[in-house]
Amino acid sequence: MAMNPEEITRLIKKSIPDAIVDIIDLVGDNNHYAATITSCRFIGKSKIQQHQIVYAALQGYIGGALHALSLTTVTPLLNK
C-alpha cells in the first residue's frame, strides 16, 4: 500500500516540528516522491546525518509502504 504526501509530511513534522516539507509526486502514482525538507535541526549536520534524521522520522516506511523518496535537506539559511 502506498503512502500519500500528507502522511509523509505528518510523520516528518511529528519528529521534526520546525520542518518545512515540500513533496512532489514524481510520476503521479502515489509511490515515487521527491521531498525537500527545511529545518534548523539540520544545522551543523552532514548531508548523511540530515538524511538519517528524516529516515528515522519515517519510522521504517522507506522501502515498504514508501517505495521511492528522493530527498533534499536544507537549513533555513540555505533555503533563502
C-alpha positions in Angstrom: 0.0 0.0 0.0 1.4 3.4 -1.0 1.7 6.4 1.3 0.2 9.7 0.4 2.1 13.0 0.7 0.0 14.2 3.7 1.0 11.1 5.7 4.7 11.5 4.8 4.5 15.2 5.9 2.8 14.3 9.1 5.4 11.7 10.1 8.3 14.1 9.3 6.7 17.0 11.2 5.9 14.8 14.2 9.6 14.1 14.5 11.0 17.4 13.2 8.3 20.0 14.3 10.0 23.0 12.6 10.3 21.2 9.3 9.0 22.8 6.1 8.1 19.9 3.9 7.6 20.1 0.1 6.6 16.9 -1.6 6.2 16.3 -5.3 4.7 13.1 -6.7 7.2 12.4 -9.5 5.1 10.2 -11.8 1.6 10.6 -10.4 1.4 7.1 -8.9 1.5 8.0 -5.2 4.6 5.9 -4.9 7.5 7.9 -6.2 8.2 11.2 -4.5 10.7 13.9 -4.2 10.8 15.8 -0.9 12.6 18.9 0.1 12.8 19.4 3.9 14.0 22.6 5.5 14.8 22.6 9.2 17.1 24.3 11.8 17.7 20.8 13.1 20.0 20.2 10.1 22.4 23.0 11.0 25.9 21.6 11.6 25.0 18.2 10.4 26.4 16.4 7.3 24.0 15.5 4.5 24.2 11.9 5.6 23.2 12.9 9.1 20.4 15.1 7.8 19.0 12.3 5.7 19.3 9.9 8.7 17.1 12.3 10.7 14.5 12.2 8.0 14.7 8.4 7.6 14.3 8.0 11.4 11.2 10.2 11.2 9.7 7.9 8.6 9.9 5.1 11.0 10.9 2.3 8.6 8.3 3.1 5.9 11.0 3.6 3.3 11.4 0.5 1.2 8.0 -0.7 2.3 4.8 1.4 2.1 7.0 4.3 0.8 8.6 2.9 -2.3 10.8 5.7 -3.5 11.7 9.1 -2.0 14.3 11.4 -3.5 15.4 13.5 -0.6 16.8 17.0 -0.4 17.6 18.5 3.0 18.4 22.1 3.6 18.8 24.6 6.5 16.7 27.7 6.6 19.7 29.9 5.8 20.5 28.0 2.7 16.8 28.0 1.5 16.6 31.8 1.1 
